[in-house]
């Protein structure tokens, strides 16, 4: 079977969990005997931007379909909406089967750009969206929603990485029968390391053990303000967990200011943008990975932590509870609850043996469910159920 995967963001040009999932699925399908090609932004022209990709991809995909004649064309995210629409206009017997794997519902992504409220502190508003986030909500998100609906409605096979996301796509885009193909990790991908911290700086952060680690773009739906307040709450209870935050974004200055206001200068370190190897080094030495998000699809960082035997402390939102099992592979807490999150941070740091036990259980769960072969198996099973 010949499969053409179409994606806007791909490593090494883009640092993207969604883009890496394209490579993970491609590797799994190749191991299952499929012939796979990937068409990314580079194949659409030298100056094609992320924003213009949905339009430029139409011609590039049409040309490759005519030349290679794949059995399946799969787009990733809403960026492929126009590609799907164009190919769907052809007679079903003369065109490839059309698949769409959507990591999130942009209706929910847009709703996630809102004020953060700490439910453990009299429902206090602790952060509001930055200007760039408000611009996304007002201008970019509606375009993604429109393209997402086209993508879902014109595809023959609709896919999502979790049951929760599948239900969101069905409800928000007005479709039925969205199948689940989970995000996975473990393919031997030879990806460039990229820019990151200097070695001496990374070593300094790694030596601060024990420490908790948070990774991700610093935007409001990641909930880092709640995490900082949880660390401050732990301090108030007589515990001083250390925290390293690896990532950059529009909220860097406001988060740094909040850490100072809460008196956390000695306990919280902002690593900035890190390379893949530096994140891996930090992750493997961390007591636990902390994911305090208010909305996600199925975060790759959670799977990578499980692969390293690192337990996960995470908000029970989106697809996370389908991966992280509370009290078995980590700790699940209600979102936007700094006190509940502080309880989990304290528990993880006070009992290193229990943290290691949960981390090892996470590794075993990953091997049973979230390797590339599992994604390929689910993909092929879903393909068999398609009725065009």
C-alpha positions in Angstrom: 0.0 0.0 0.0 1.3 3.5 -0.9 0.6 6.2 1.6 1.3 9.9 1.1 1.4 11.9 4.4 0.9 15.7 4.1 2.1 17.9 6.9 2.7 21.6 7.4 5.1 21.3 10.3 7.9 18.7 10.3 11.3 18.4 12.1 14.0 19.5 11.7 12.5 22.7 10.2 9.9 23.0 12.9 10.0 22.0 16.6 6.6 20.4 16.8 5.2 17.4 18.6 2.5 17.1 15.9 5.2 17.1 13.2 7.2 14.4 15.0 4.0 12.3 15.2 4.0 12.3 11.4 7.4 10.7 11.4 6.5 8.2 14.1 3.4 7.0 12.2 5.4 6.9 8.9 8.0 4.7 10.6 5.3 2.4 12.1 3.6 2.1 8.7 6.8 1.3 6.9 7.6 -1.5 9.5 4.1 -2.8 8.7 4.9 -3.1 5.0 3.5 0.1 3.6 5.4 2.4 1.2 5.3 5.8 2.7 6.2 9.3 1.4 6.0 12.6 3.4 5.2 15.9 1.7 5.9 18.9 3.8 6.3 22.6 3.4 9.7 22.3 1.8 8.1 20.4 -1.2 5.6 23.3 -1.8 8.2 26.0 -2.5 11.2 27.7 -1.1 9.3 30.6 0.5 6.1 28.9 1.6 5.2 29.9 5.1 3.2 28.1 7.7 0.3 30.5 7.0 0.3 30.1 3.2 0.9 26.3 3.3 -2.8 25.3 3.0 -3.0 27.1 -0.4 0.4 26.1 -1.8 0.0 22.5 -0.7 -2.9 22.0 -3.1 -0.7 22.1 -6.3 2.2 20.2 -4.8 -0.1 17.3 -3.6 -2.0 17.2 -6.8 1.2 16.9 -8.8 2.6 14.1 -6.5 -0.7 12.2 -6.5 -0.7 12.2 -10.4 2.9 11.1 -10.5 3.0 8.5 -7.7 -0.7 7.4 -7.5 -0.8 6.7 -3.7 -3.6 4.5 -2.3 -4.1 6.8 0.7 -3.5 10.6 1.1 -3.5 11.6 4.8 -3.3 15.2 6.0 -2.4 16.3 9.5 -4.3 19.1 11.3 -6.5 21.6 9.6 -3.8 22.8 7.3 -4.7 20.1 4.8 -8.4 21.1 4.5 -8.0 22.5 0.9 -6.0 19.5 -0.2 -8.8 17.2 1.0 -11.5 19.4 -0.6 -9.8 19.3 -4.0 -9.1 15.6 -4.0 -12.7 14.8 -2.7 -14.1 16.4 -5.8 -12.7 13.6 -7.9 -14.7 10.5 -8.5 -14.2 8.1 -5.6 -13.0 5.3 -7.8 -10.4 7.5 -9.4 -8.8 9.1 -6.4 -6.9 7.9 -3.3 -8.7 7.3 -0.1 -8.6 10.5 2.0 -7.6 10.4 5.6 -7.3 13.3 8.2 -5.5 13.1 11.5 -6.4 16.1 13.7 -4.5 16.5 16.9 -7.0 19.0 18.4 -10.3 20.7 17.8 -9.6 24.3 17.2 -13.0 25.2 18.6 -11.6 23.9 22.0 -8.2 25.5 21.3 -9.8 28.8 20.8 -11.9 28.4 24.0 -8.7 27.6 25.9 -7.4 31.2 25.3 -9.1 32.6 28.4 -8.3 33.8 31.9 -6.7 31.3 34.3 -8.6 30.9 37.5 -7.2 29.2 40.6 -10.0 27.2 42.0 -8.1 26.6 45.3 -7.8 30.3 46.0 -11.4 31.7 46.0 -11.6 31.3 42.2 -9.0 34.1 41.8 -8.0 35.1 38.2 -4.3 34.6 38.2 -3.5 35.3 34.5 -5.1 36.7 31.4 -4.2 36.1 27.7 -1.3 38.1 26.2 -1.9 40.2 23.1 -0.5 37.5 20.8 -2.9 35.0 22.3 -5.8 37.3 21.9 -4.8 37.8 18.3 -4.9 34.1 17.8 -8.3 33.8 19.3 -9.8 36.6 17.2 -8.1 36.1 13.9 -6.2 32.9 13.4 -8.4 30.4 15.3 -11.5 31.1 13.1 -9.5 30.2 10.0 -8.3 27.0 11.6 -11.8 26.1 12.6 -13.1 26.7 9.1 -10.3 24.6 7.6 -10.8 21.9 10.3 -14.4 21.5 9.4 -13.6 21.1 5.8 -10.9 18.6 6.6 -13.2 16.5 8.8 -16.3 16.6 6.6 -14.6 15.8 3.3 -12.2 13.1 4.5 -13.1 9.4 4.1 -11.3 8.5 7.3 -11.2 10.8 10.3 -8.6 10.2 13.0 -7.7 11.7 16.4 -5.1 10.8 19.0 -7.5 10.2 21.9 -11.1 9.4 22.6 -11.7 12.8 24.1 -10.3 14.6 21.0 -12.3 12.3 18.8 -15.5 13.3 20.6 -14.6 17.0 20.3 -14.0 16.7 16.6 -17.3 14.9 16.1 -19.2 17.6 18.1 -17.4 20.7 17.0 -17.0 19.9 13.3 -20.3 18.1 12.8 -19.0 14.6 11.8 -19.4 11.1 13.0 -17.1 8.0 13.2 -13.8 9.6 14.2 -11.3 6.7 14.9 -8.5 6.9 17.5 -4.9 6.4 16.4 -2.8 7.3 19.5 0.3 9.4 19.5 3.4 7.3 20.0 7.1 7.4 20.6 10.1 5.1 20.0 10.9 5.3 16.3 14.7 5.6 15.7 14.4 9.1 14.2 17.7 10.8 13.3 16.6 14.4 14.0 19.1 17.3 14.3 19.5 18.5 17.8 18.9 22.2 17.1 19.8 25.3 19.1 19.7 25.1 22.9 21.4 25.8 26.1 25.2 25.9 26.4 26.6 22.7 27.8 27.7 24.3 31.1 24.2 25.8 31.6 22.5 22.5 31.0 24.9 20.7 33.4 24.1 23.3 36.1 20.4 22.7 35.8 20.8 18.9 35.7 22.8 19.0 38.9 20.0 20.6 40.8 18.6 17.3 42.0 15.9 16.5 43.1 13.9 18.7 40.7 10.6 18.6 38.9 10.5 19.4 35.2 7.9 21.2 33.1 8.3 21.4 29.3 6.4 23.4 26.7 5.7 26.7 25.0 4.9 29.4 27.6 1.3 30.1 26.7 -1.8 30.4 28.9 -3.4 27.0 28.3 -0.2 25.3 29.6 -1.1 26.5 33.1 2.4 27.5 34.3 1.0 30.2 36.5 -1.0 27.6 38.4 2.2 25.5 38.7 4.2 28.4 40.2 1.4 29.0 42.7 1.5 25.3 43.6 5.2 25.5 44.2 4.6 28.6 46.5 1.8 26.6 48.3 4.3 23.8 48.9 6.7 26.3 50.4 4.0 27.5 52.7 3.5 24.0 53.9 7.2 23.6 54.7 8.4 21.9 51.5 10.6 23.4 48.9 10.5 21.4 45.7 12.7 22.7 42.9 11.3 23.3 39.4 12.9 23.7 36.0 10.8 25.1 33.2 12.1 24.3 29.7 10.5 26.3 27.0 10.0 29.8 25.8 7.0 31.9 24.6 4.9 35.0 25.0 4.5 34.6 28.7 8.1 34.3 29.7 8.4 37.8 31.2 5.1 37.6 33.1 6.0 34.2 34.5 9.4 35.4 35.6 7.8 38.3 37.3 5.3 36.0 39.1 8.1 33.8 40.3 9.8 36.8 41.8 6.6 38.0 43.4 6.0 34.6 45.0 9.5 34.5 46.3 10.6 31.5 44.2 13.8 32.8 42.8 15.9 30.1 44.5 13.4 27.3 43.6 12.4 27.9 40.0 14.7 28.1 37.0 13.7 29.1 33.6 15.8 27.2 31.1 14.5 28.9 28.0 14.3 27.1 24.7 16.2 23.8 24.9 17.4 21.4 22.3 16.0 17.9 22.1 19.0 16.4 23.8 18.9 18.9 26.6 15.3 18.3 27.3 16.0 14.6 27.3 18.9 15.0 29.8 16.7 17.1 32.1 13.8 14.7 31.8 15.9 11.6 32.6 17.2 13.3 35.8 13.9 14.8 36.9 11.9 13.4 39.8 8.7 13.8 37.8 7.4 15.6 34.7 4.7 18.2 35.5 2.0 19.0 32.9 -0.5 21.6 34.4 -2.3 22.3 31.2 -6.0 23.4 30.9 -6.2 21.9 27.4 -4.2 19.4 25.3 -4.5 16.8 22.6 -2.2 13.9 23.6 1.1 15.5 24.6 4.2 13.9 23.2 6.2 15.1 26.3 4.1 12.8 28.5 4.9 9.8 26.3 8.6 10.6 26.2 8.7 10.9 30.0 7.0 7.5 30.3 9.6 6.1 27.9 12.3 7.3 30.3 10.6 5.8 33.3 9.7 9.2 34.7 6.4 9.6 36.4 3.9 12.3 35.3 2.0 14.8 37.4 -0.7 16.2 35.1 -4.0 17.9 34.9 -6.8 15.5 34.2 -7.8 17.1 30.9 -8.2 16.1 27.3 -6.4 12.8 26.4 -4.0 12.8 29.3 -6.1 10.5 31.5 -6.2 7.9 28.7 -2.4 7.7 29.0 -1.5 8.5 32.6 -3.1 6.3 35.2 -3.6 8.0 38.5 -1.7 6.3 41.4 -0.2 3.8 39.0 2.0 5.7 36.5 1.7 9.2 38.0 -0.6 11.7 39.6 -3.7 13.2 38.0 -5.1 16.4 39.5 -8.0 18.8 38.6 -6.9 21.6 36.3 -6.5 25.1 37.8 -6.2 23.9 41.3 -2.9 25.0 42.8 -3.6 23.3 46.2 -4.3 19.9 44.6 -1.3 20.3 42.4 0.9 21.2 45.4 -0.2 17.9 47.1 1.0 15.9 44.1 4.3 17.8 43.9 5.0 17.2 47.6 4.1 13.5 47.3 6.4 13.0 44.4 9.4 14.7 46.1 8.8 13.2 49.5 8.7 9.5 48.3 11.3 9.0 45.6 10.8 5.2 45.7 7.1 5.6 45.0 7.9 8.0 42.2 10.3 5.5 40.6 7.7 2.8 40.9 5.2 4.8 39.1 7.7 5.8 36.5 8.6 2.2 35.8 4.9 1.3 35.5 4.5 4.1 33.0 7.3 2.7 30.9 5.6 -0.7 30.8 2.3 0.9 29.8 4.0 2.8 27.0 5.5 -0.5 25.6 2.1 -2.1 25.7 0.1 0.7 24.0 2.1 3.7 22.6 4.8 2.5 20.3 4.8 3.1 16.5 3.6 -0.4 15.8 0.5 0.3 17.9 -0.3 3.4 15.9 0.2 1.5 12.6 -2.0 -1.4 13.8 -4.8 1.0 14.8 -4.4 2.9 11.5 -4.7 -0.2 9.4 -7.7 -1.4 11.4 -9.4 1.9 10.9 -8.7 1.8 7.2 -10.4 -1.5 6.9 -13.6 -0.1 8.3 -13.9 2.8 5.9 -16.9 2.9 3.7 -16.4 5.6 1.0 
